[in-house]
Amino acid sequence: MKPQCSELRALTVVTSELSRFETDAGRCSISFENSTLIYHRKTTNWYAVVTAGTVTSVYGGFGCRPSIKDFCGVEEGLSGALLILATCAFAVDALRVKRQSDGETKKEESFEQELCKDKDAGEWFRLVAGDGDNCRDVIQCTSSGLQAIRCPAGLYFDIEKQTCDWKDSVKNCKLKNKERRVRPLLITDEPLCPDGSLACGDGVCIERGLFCNGEKDCADGSDENTCDIDNDPNRAPPCDPAVCVLPDCFCSEDGTTIPGDLPAKDVPQMITITFDDAINNNNIELYKEIFNGNRKNPNGCDIKTTFFVSHKYTNYSAVQEMHRKGHEIAVHSITHNDDERFWSNATVDDWAKEMAGMRIIVEKYANLTDNSVVGVRAPYLRVGGNNQFTMMEEQAFLYDSTITSPLSNPPLWPYTMYFRMPHRCHGNLQSCPTRSHAVWEMVLNELDRREDPNSDEYLPGCAMVDSCSNIVTGDQFYNFLNHNFDRHYEENRAPLGLYFHAAWLKNNPEFLDAFLYWIDEVLANHNDVYFVTMTQVIQWIQNPRTVTESKNFDPWREKCVVEGIPNCWVPHSCRLTSKEVPGETINLQTCVRCPNNYPWLNDPTGDGFF
């Protein structure tokens, strides 16, 4: 049965201010400024063109045919052509049926073209600047027309961040667009520069390699303004399997190919559990409960996890014990800087201080001497572009685990960054690497959070388990785990990543019970599922082994079962200060001698500034 249009209670349309039509089913925001459309609902399913205050034509879908009386509030004498939009009470995926003359269609198309001509792909922008609802409403140009969103109550849209944020945090309500940047002249009818050089926006030629290197070499800065994966003149090439061969390189066109071309049924299903942030007395008992020595992989070894450790408040004696037990320690920065934009824009040196500095700290104060700290994850999953990956190459890190892949079936396998990423750069204002880098990417496959994937409408995925906001009960979490396990196990057996912050499990005992029950059930019912570390996944990809062979795969048998007592029962408790963290006295727990200062960016050893 076709849905019926709700009766509109039309309000007067005034061209200088926001106007609305109220419907029985809710509110349709319909706004005008200087006789131009300024709001467009995604569910829009019929339109009317108003010329000089008279409704001249209507077109729509689902048989919805609003009458002229629906627009009785339109004042006489309005000049120009106004495009009025409304929605059916239950409009979904509106199917437009043309009711316009060719001339009116051309006017609409011309309007949209003019509006969108200088907008980047996916860019949200305002048509009316100012506080209040104006700061909540933005539109976007898409291949199917204009689309709009309104931030929820209490939030404004941040034009620079391109996301909704708390009102007090948004300072750019008076801006309609992101700052317009001068573009280089990369594509021209005739060459402007000799071979090996490209033209800046002002026509001056500079060396090709200077484009998108993080420094402004053009006078107008245009060499750093078009640097995404599709436009960087020095971008990594698409995957070439003939060149990219194991063990040092792995890629595929769409990222779903199984290493070694093994049949999916012969591939062990790897599951990587990770925890971010400090290890300390707030969560160490949780980790001991999960990894209690009783949960065994099919090869008889204890299940393992990876900790991405940040510095402040970390108990390094606990880190040392987790490492002794065979779990992997990776770095998550020293400062965990709260400004997400810092991570997107940080220099190579900034990244080195944060991540290589954190490795110095954790190796010294957790007494790690086996060079096993080789992984990086950025705070807030904010990718640092080429600067982050250049640092990782220079500092000999093996892998990153920050980049998120949008929800897909089948999921993606990890890949090396020698070639172009096999998926789009996912997330608001993310700065993904574009160049070739000798680094593995332990990509975060988004998880499917629908309760019933067979019937529920599509929902965006979530990377961190605790960001899957629709999980509110233990049963929901258990079903969520099963569904996402099946997505991997029954498809290409790409590693299933379950990424946590410990507090989410600790503060929700029902979730923890469901998680432990699910782990035990998976281990009991499958002889081809392994809970392993990030590095162990890479070791398998470099040297693929069948399910049968994996039982004796040497890298998975290191620290197979670790017994005995901790290296130190009573760690030193060091109350320390640092000139870099003024006004704070911070407790550092470690099994080694206390340093003179609290370790920080410019003094990671704690012995004094470099």
C-alpha positions in Angstrom: 0.0 0.0 0.0 1.4 3.4 -0.9 2.0 5.8 1.9 -0.2 8.9 2.0 1.1 12.4 2.2 0.3 14.1 5.5 -1.8 17.2 5.4 0.5 20.2 5.5 -0.3 23.0 7.9 1.4 25.7 5.8 3.2 28.6 7.4 4.1 31.8 5.7 7.3 31.5 3.7 9.5 34.6 4.3 12.6 34.6 2.1 14.9 36.2 4.7 14.4 33.7 7.5 13.9 30.0 8.2 10.4 28.7 7.6 8.9 25.3 8.3 5.9 23.3 7.4 4.5 21.1 10.2 3.1 17.7 9.2 1.0 15.2 11.2 4.0 12.9 11.2 6.6 15.4 12.4 8.5 18.4 11.2 9.7 19.0 7.6 12.3 21.7 7.6 11.9 23.8 4.5 14.1 26.9 4.4 14.6 29.8 2.0 17.1 32.7 1.7 17.0 35.1 -1.2 14.7 32.9 -3.1 17.0 29.8 -3.1 16.6 26.4 -1.5 18.5 26.1 1.7 17.3 22.8 3.1 16.9 19.4 1.5 15.8 16.3 3.5 17.3 13.0 2.5 13.8 11.4 2.6 12.4 14.1 0.3 9.9 12.6 -2.0 8.0 15.4 -3.7 8.7 18.9 -4.8 6.9 21.9 -6.0 8.3 24.8 -8.1 7.0 28.2 -7.1 7.3 31.1 -9.6 6.3 34.6 -8.5 4.4 33.2 -5.6 2.4 30.7 -7.7 2.8 26.9 -7.5 3.5 26.1 -11.2 4.3 22.4 -11.0 4.6 19.4 -8.7 6.5 16.2 -9.0 7.2 13.3 -6.7 7.0 9.6 -6.0 4.9 6.9 -4.4 1.8 8.5 -5.9 2.0 11.5 -3.5 0.3 14.4 -5.2 0.1 17.5 -3.0 -2.5 20.0 -4.0 -2.1 23.7 -4.5 -3.9 24.2 -1.1 -0.9 22.7 0.6 1.1 25.8 -0.3 -1.6 28.3 0.6 0.9 29.9 3.0 3.2 31.1 0.2 2.9 34.9 -0.1 2.0 36.5 -3.4 4.6 38.5 -5.1 7.7 36.5 -4.3 10.2 37.0 -7.1 12.3 34.4 -8.8 11.9 30.6 -8.7 11.6 28.9 -5.3 12.0 25.2 -4.9 9.8 23.9 -2.1 10.5 20.5 -0.6 8.4 18.4 1.7 8.2 14.8 2.8 5.6 12.0 2.9 5.0 10.9 6.4 6.6 7.5 5.7 8.8 8.4 2.7 11.7 6.0 2.1 14.2 6.1 -0.8 12.0 8.5 -2.7 11.3 7.6 -6.3 11.0 10.8 -8.2 8.5 11.1 -11.0 9.1 14.1 -13.2 6.3 16.7 -13.2 8.3 19.7 -14.5 8.8 21.3 -17.8 12.2 21.0 -19.4 12.8 24.7 -18.6 12.1 24.2 -14.9 14.3 21.1 -14.8 17.1 23.0 -16.3 16.7 25.8 -13.7 16.9 23.2 -10.9 20.0 21.5 -12.4 21.6 24.9 -13.0 21.0 25.9 -9.4 22.5 22.7 -8.0 25.5 23.0 -10.4 26.2 26.5 -9.3 25.9 25.5 -5.7 28.2 22.5 -6.0 30.8 23.7 -8.5 33.4 24.5 -5.9 32.6 21.8 -3.3 34.8 18.8 -2.6 33.4 15.3 -2.8 31.6 14.6 0.5 31.9 18.1 1.8 29.1 19.4 4.0 28.3 23.2 3.9 25.8 25.7 5.1 23.5 27.8 3.0 22.7 30.1 6.0 25.4 31.0 8.5 24.6 31.9 12.1 23.8 30.3 15.5 20.7 28.3 16.4 19.2 26.0 13.9 21.3 27.5 11.1 24.4 26.0 12.8 22.8 22.6 13.0 21.8 22.4 9.3 24.2 21.5 6.5 23.8 20.1 3.0 26.0 18.0 0.7 26.2 17.6 -3.0 25.8 14.0 -4.2 25.3 12.3 -7.5 21.6 12.0 -6.7 21.1 15.6 -5.8 21.4 17.7 -2.6 21.2 15.9 0.7 20.9 17.4 4.2 21.4 16.5 7.8 20.5 18.3 11.0 22.6 17.8 14.1 20.7 16.5 17.2 19.6 19.0 19.8 22.5 20.3 21.8 25.0 19.9 19.0 26.2 22.2 16.2 27.9 21.3 13.0 31.6 22.0 12.9 32.5 23.1 9.3 36.2 22.4 9.7 35.8 19.0 11.5 32.9 18.1 9.2 31.0 16.6 12.1 28.4 17.4 14.8 30.0 18.5 18.1 28.9 20.1 21.3 27.6 23.6 20.9 30.4 25.2 23.1 33.1 23.5 21.0 31.9 24.8 17.6 33.3 28.3 16.8 32.6 28.5 13.1 28.8 28.9 12.9 29.4 32.1 10.8 31.2 30.1 8.2 29.3 28.6 5.3 32.1 26.5 3.8 35.4 25.1 4.7 38.3 27.4 3.8 38.8 27.4 0.0 42.3 26.5 -0.9 44.2 27.2 -4.1 44.5 24.1 -6.2 47.6 23.2 -8.3 47.4 23.0 -12.0 47.8 19.3 -12.4 45.5 18.6 -15.3 45.8 21.1 -18.2 45.1 20.9 -22.0 48.8 21.6 -22.7 51.8 20.8 -20.5 52.9 23.8 -18.4 56.1 22.3 -17.0 59.0 20.2 -18.2 59.1 16.5 -17.3 59.6 15.9 -13.6 57.9 19.1 -12.6 54.3 20.2 -12.0 52.6 23.6 -11.8 51.5 25.4 -8.7 48.2 27.3 -8.7 49.9 30.4 -9.9 51.6 28.5 -12.8 55.1 28.4 -11.3 56.7 25.0 -11.9 58.4 23.1 -9.1 59.8 19.6 -8.8 57.1 16.8 -8.7 58.5 15.3 -5.5 57.8 18.5 -3.6 54.1 18.0 -4.0 52.3 16.7 -0.9 55.5 16.3 1.2 54.1 18.2 4.2 55.8 21.5 3.4 54.5 24.4 1.3 56.9 24.9 -1.5 54.6 26.8 -3.8 54.1 30.5 -3.0 50.4 30.0 -2.8 50.7 26.7 -0.9 48.8 24.8 -3.6 51.3 21.9 -3.6 49.8 20.8 -0.2 46.1 21.4 -1.0 45.2 18.4 -3.2 46.8 15.5 -1.5 44.3 12.7 -1.0 44.8 9.2 -2.3 43.2 10.1 -5.7 45.1 13.3 -6.3 48.6 13.1 -4.7 51.0 13.2 -7.7 53.3 10.9 -5.8 50.7 8.5 -4.6 51.3 4.7 -4.3 50.4 2.7 -7.3 47.5 0.2 -7.3 48.3 -3.3 -6.1 50.5 -5.4 -8.5 50.5 -9.0 -7.3 53.4 -9.8 -9.7 55.6 -7.4 -7.8 54.1 -7.6 -4.3 55.0 -11.1 -3.1 55.3 -12.7 0.3 56.8 -12.7 2.8 57.6 -8.9 2.6 54.6 -7.6 0.7 51.0 -8.6 0.5 48.1 -6.8 -1.3 45.1 -7.6 -3.5 42.9 -5.4 -5.6 39.9 -5.3 -3.2 41.7 -6.5 0.0 39.7 -9.7 0.4 42.1 -12.2 -1.2 43.4 -15.0 1.2 47.2 -15.1 1.5 48.8 -18.0 -0.3 45.6 -18.5 -2.2 44.5 -21.1 0.3 40.8 -22.3 0.2 38.9 -20.6 3.0 38.1 -24.0 4.7 41.8 -24.6 5.1 42.5 -21.3 6.8 42.6 -21.0 10.6 40.2 -18.3 11.8 42.4 -15.8 13.7 40.8 -13.5 16.3 42.7 -10.5 17.6 41.5 -9.0 20.9 43.1 -5.7 21.7 42.9 -3.2 24.6 43.9 0.5 24.4 45.3 2.9 27.0 47.0 2.4 30.3 47.5 -0.9 32.1 47.1 -0.3 35.8 45.3 -1.4 39.0 41.9 -0.4 37.5 42.0 -3.1 34.8 44.8 -5.7 35.6 42.4 -8.0 37.4 40.1 -7.9 34.4 42.9 -9.0 32.1 43.9 -11.8 34.5 40.3 -13.0 34.4 40.1 -13.1 30.6 43.5 -14.6 30.1 43.5 -16.9 33.1 45.6 -19.8 31.6 42.6 -22.0 31.2 41.5 -20.8 27.8 43.6 -22.7 25.2 43.9 -22.4 21.4 43.7 -25.7 19.4 47.5 -26.0 19.6 47.4 -26.2 23.4 48.8 -22.7 23.9 47.1 -20.0 26.0 45.0 -17.5 24.1 46.8 -14.1 23.6 46.0 -10.4 23.3 47.6 -7.2 22.2 47.8 -4.1 24.5 48.2 -0.7 22.9 49.7 1.1 25.9 49.6 4.8 26.6 52.0 6.3 29.2 50.2 8.3 31.8 49.0 6.2 34.8 50.5 3.0 33.4 51.8 0.5 35.9 54.9 -0.8 34.2 55.3 -3.8 36.5 51.9 -5.0 35.2 53.0 -4.4 31.6 56.1 -6.5 32.3 53.9 -9.3 33.7 51.6 -9.2 30.7 54.6 -9.4 28.4 56.1 -12.3 30.4 52.8 -14.2 29.9 53.2 -13.9 26.1 50.9 -11.0 25.3 52.0 -8.4 22.9 52.8 -4.8 24.0 52.4 -2.1 21.4 52.4 1.7 21.7 49.5 4.1 21.9 51.5 7.4 22.5 52.9 9.2 25.5 50.5 12.1 25.9 47.3 10.7 24.3 46.7 14.3 23.2 43.0 15.1 23.5 43.0 17.3 20.4 42.1 14.9 17.6 43.4 17.4 15.0 46.8 17.1 16.5 47.1 13.5 15.3 45.9 14.4 11.8 48.4 17.2 11.5 51.4 16.1 13.5 54.8 16.3 12.0 57.2 13.3 11.5 59.1 14.6 14.6 55.8 14.8 16.6 55.0 11.2 15.8 58.5 10.1 16.6 58.4 11.8 20.1 55.0 10.2 20.8 55.5 6.7 19.5 59.2 6.0 19.4 59.4 7.9 22.7 56.7 5.6 24.2 58.7 2.6 23.0 61.7 3.9 24.9 59.6 4.3 28.0 57.9 0.9 27.9 61.1 -1.0 27.1 63.0 0.7 30.0 60.4 0.7 32.7 58.7 -2.6 31.8 62.1 -4.1 31.3 61.4 -5.4 27.7 64.6 -6.5 26.0 63.5 -8.6 23.1 62.7 -5.8 20.6 59.1 -7.0 20.4 57.4 -3.5 20.6 56.7 -3.1 16.9 53.0 -1.9 16.7 51.4 1.5 16.7 47.8 2.6 17.2 47.0 6.4 17.2 44.6 7.8 19.8 41.0 8.2 18.7 42.0 6.2 15.6 43.1 9.5 14.0 45.4 8.5 11.1 48.4 10.7 10.7 48.8 10.5 7.0 52.2 10.1 5.3 54.0 11.7 8.3 52.9 8.9 10.6 54.0 6.2 8.3 57.2 7.9 7.4 58.0 8.0 11.1 57.1 4.3 11.4 59.6 3.4 8.6 62.3 5.5 10.1 61.8 4.1 13.6 61.5 0.5 12.3 57.9 -0.2 13.5 56.4 -3.3 11.8 52.7 -2.4 11.7 50.0 0.2 12.3 46.5 -0.6 13.5 44.7 2.7 13.1 43.1 2.7 9.7 39.5 1.7 9.6 37.9 -0.1 6.6 34.2 0.6 6.1 31.8 -2.3 6.8 32.1 -4.9 4.0 31.3 -8.5 3.2 33.7 -10.2 2.9 36.0 -8.4 5.3 39.5 -7.3 4.4 42.8 -9.0 5.2 45.7 -7.0 6.6 48.0 -5.5 3.8 51.3 -3.8 3.3 51.4 -0.1 2.4 53.8 -0.4 -0.5 50.7 -0.1 -2.7 47.5 1.8 -2.6 45.0 0.9 0.1 42.3 -1.4 -1.2 39.5 0.7 0.3 38.6 4.3 0.7 39.8 6.5 3.5 37.0 6.1 6.0 35.9 8.6 8.6 35.4 12.3 9.0 38.5 14.4 8.2 40.8 11.3 8.3 44.3 11.8 6.8 45.2 8.5 5.3 48.7 7.8 3.8 49.0 8.2 0.1 52.6 7.3 -0.5 54.3 4.0 -0.5 55.5 2.8 2.9 57.3 -0.3 4.2 54.7 -0.9 6.9 52.0 -3.4 7.5 48.5 -2.2 8.1 46.4 -4.3 10.6 43.3 -2.7 9.2 40.3 -2.4 11.5 37.3 -4.0 9.8 34.2 -2.3 10.9 31.8 -4.6 12.8 28.2 -5.1 11.8 26.0 -3.9 14.7 22.6 -4.9 13.4 20.6 -7.2 15.6 19.1 -9.1 12.7 21.3 -8.6 9.6 18.8 -10.5 7.5 16.0 -8.1 8.0 17.2 -4.9 9.7 18.0 -1.8 7.6 21.6 -1.0 6.9 23.5 0.7 9.7 27.0 2.1 9.6 29.6 -0.2 11.1 31.7 0.4 14.2 35.4 -0.2 14.7 35.8 -0.3 18.5 33.4 -2.6 20.2 32.5 0.0 22.8 31.5 2.5 20.0 28.7 0.1 18.9 26.2 2.2 20.8 23.1 -0.1 20.2 24.6 -2.9 22.4 22.8 -2.5 25.7 22.3 -6.1 27.0 24.5 -9.1 27.4 22.3 -11.1 25.0 22.7 -8.4 22.3 26.5 -8.5 22.8 26.5 -12.3 22.5 24.5 -12.2 19.3 26.7 -9.4 18.0 29.8 -11.5 18.5 28.3 -14.5 16.9 27.1 -12.6 13.8 30.4 -11.0 13.2 32.3 -14.2 13.8 30.1 -15.9 11.1 30.8 -13.0 8.7 34.5 -13.8 8.9 34.4 -17.6 9.4 31.9 -18.3 6.6 33.5 -15.9 4.1 37.2 -15.5 3.6 38.3 -16.0 7.2 40.0 -12.6 7.4 41.1 -12.0 11.0 38.3 -10.9 13.3 39.3 -7.9 15.3 37.6 -7.2 18.7 39.0 -3.9 19.9 38.1 -2.7 23.5 38.7 -0.1 26.2 38.8 -2.1 29.4 36.3 0.1 31.2 33.5 -1.0 28.8 33.8 -4.6 30.0 34.7 -3.8 33.6 31.7 -1.5 34.1 29.3 -3.8 32.5 29.5 -7.2 34.1 26.7 -8.5 31.8 28.9 -7.7 28.8 31.9 -9.4 30.4 29.9 -12.6 31.2 28.7 -12.7 27.6 32.2 -12.2 26.3 33.8 -14.9 28.4 30.9 -17.3 27.6 31.4 -16.6 23.9 35.1 -17.2 24.0 34.7 -20.5 25.8 32.0 -21.6 23.3 34.1 -20.7 20.3 37.1 -22.6 21.6 34.9 -25.6 22.5 33.1 -25.8 19.2 36.0 -25.1 16.8 39.4 -26.7 16.3 40.4 -24.1 13.7 40.0 -20.8 15.7 43.0 -19.1 17.3 43.1 -16.1 19.6 46.4 -14.5 18.7 48.4 -11.3 18.8 48.7 -8.8 16.0 52.3 -9.8 15.2 51.3 -13.5 15.1 48.7 -12.7 12.4 51.4 -11.0 10.3 53.7 -14.0 10.9 51.0 -16.3 9.5 50.3 -14.1 6.5 54.0 -14.1 5.7 54.1 -17.8 5.8 50.5 -19.2 5.3 49.8 -22.5 6.9 46.7 -24.8 6.7 44.6 -25.5 9.8 46.4 -28.8 10.2 49.9 -27.2 9.8 49.0 -24.3 12.1 48.9 -26.5 15.2 52.7 -26.8 14.9 53.4 -23.3 13.5 56.4 -22.2 15.5 55.6 -18.5 15.9 52.3 -19.4 17.5 54.1 -21.7 20.0 56.4 -19.1 21.5 55.6 -18.5 25.2 53.0 -21.2 24.7 52.2 -21.8 28.3 53.9 -19.5 30.8 53.9 -20.4 34.5 55.9 -19.3 37.5 55.8 -16.1 39.5 56.0 -12.5 38.4 59.5 -10.9 38.0 58.8 -8.7 41.0 56.1 -8.9 43.7 56.5 -5.4 45.0 57.4 -2.8 42.4 58.9 0.6 43.1 56.3 3.3 43.5 58.0 6.5 42.2 56.3 9.8 42.9 57.7 12.0 40.1 57.4 15.4 38.5 58.4 16.8 35.1 58.9 20.3 33.8 56.8 19.2 30.8 53.8 18.4 33.0 53.8 21.4 35.4 51.8 21.2 38.6 51.4 17.4 38.7 53.0 14.7 40.8 52.5 11.4 39.0 53.0 7.9 40.4 55.2 5.6 38.2 55.2 1.9 39.2 58.1 -0.1 37.9 60.4 -3.0 38.7 63.5 -1.0 37.8 65.1 1.9 39.6 63.1 5.1 39.9 64.2 7.9 37.5 64.9 11.5 38.4 62.0 12.8 36.5 58.6 11.6 35.2 59.4 10.4 31.6 57.7 12.6 29.0 58.1 13.7 25.3 61.5 15.4 25.6 62.8 13.1 28.3 61.5 9.6 27.7 64.2 8.0 29.9 63.4 10.3 32.8 67.1 11.1 33.2 66.9 14.7 32.0 66.1 16.5 28.7 67.9 15.4 25.5 
